[in-house]
Amino acid sequence: MADKENRYEDNTKGKFFVDDQCIDCDLCRETAPDNFTRQEDGGYSYVYKQPETDEERALCEEALEGCPVEAIGDDGDE
């Protein structure tokens, strides 16, 4: 389970976040490209835009559920 104490600083403030367990598998970026992006130098994903629509929220939830290392959390700062 993702730990907000270990969340990357790159994450935009809000409900969803990625922590330091990310293995850069690309699943979240493929699932919700409007919300996740890659930090090129560090080789990990992060949330660059919190979901603004029900569709975006559903795709972020799908990415969270599909993350192979459970690096995506949904209890960040509201």
C-alpha positions in Angstrom: 0.0 0.0 0.0 1.3 3.5 -0.9 2.5 5.5 2.0 1.9 9.3 1.8 5.0 9.8 4.1 7.1 8.4 1.1 5.2 10.3 -1.6 7.3 12.0 -4.3 7.5 15.7 -3.9 6.7 16.0 -7.7 3.1 14.9 -7.0 0.6 17.8 -7.3 -1.3 18.3 -4.1 -4.5 16.4 -3.8 -6.0 13.0 -3.2 -3.9 10.8 -5.5 -0.1 10.4 -5.2 2.7 8.1 -6.1 5.3 7.0 -3.5 8.9 5.8 -3.7 7.9 2.2 -4.5 7.3 3.1 -8.1 9.1 0.8 -10.6 8.4 3.0 -13.7 6.3 0.3 -15.3 4.2 2.8 -17.3 0.8 1.3 -16.4 -0.5 4.5 -14.7 0.7 6.7 -17.6 -1.0 4.5 -20.1 -4.2 4.2 -18.0 -4.6 7.8 -17.0 -2.2 9.9 -19.2 -4.0 13.1 -18.3 -3.0 12.7 -14.7 0.2 10.7 -14.5 3.6 11.6 -16.1 7.2 10.4 -15.9 10.0 12.1 -14.0 12.7 11.5 -16.5 15.8 12.0 -14.3 14.5 9.8 -11.5 12.7 7.2 -13.6 9.4 7.1 -11.8 5.8 8.3 -12.3 3.9 10.9 -10.4 0.6 12.7 -10.4 1.0 16.0 -12.3 -2.7 16.8 -12.4 -5.4 15.7 -10.0 -8.6 14.3 -11.7 -11.2 17.0 -12.5 -13.9 14.8 -14.0 -15.6 11.5 -13.0 -13.9 9.9 -16.0 -10.4 11.0 -14.9 -11.2 9.9 -11.3 -12.2 6.5 -12.6 -9.1 6.1 -14.6 -6.9 7.1 -11.6 -8.7 4.5 -9.5 -8.1 1.9 -12.3 -4.4 2.9 -12.3 -4.3 2.6 -8.5 -5.9 -0.9 -8.6 -3.6 -2.1 -11.4 -0.3 -0.8 -10.0 1.9 -4.0 -9.6 3.8 -2.6 -6.5 0.9 -0.6 -4.9 2.9 2.7 -5.3 -0.3 4.8 -6.0 -2.2 6.1 -3.1 -5.6 7.8 -2.8 -5.3 9.4 0.6 -3.1 12.4 -0.1 -3.9 15.9 1.0 -7.4 16.8 -0.1 
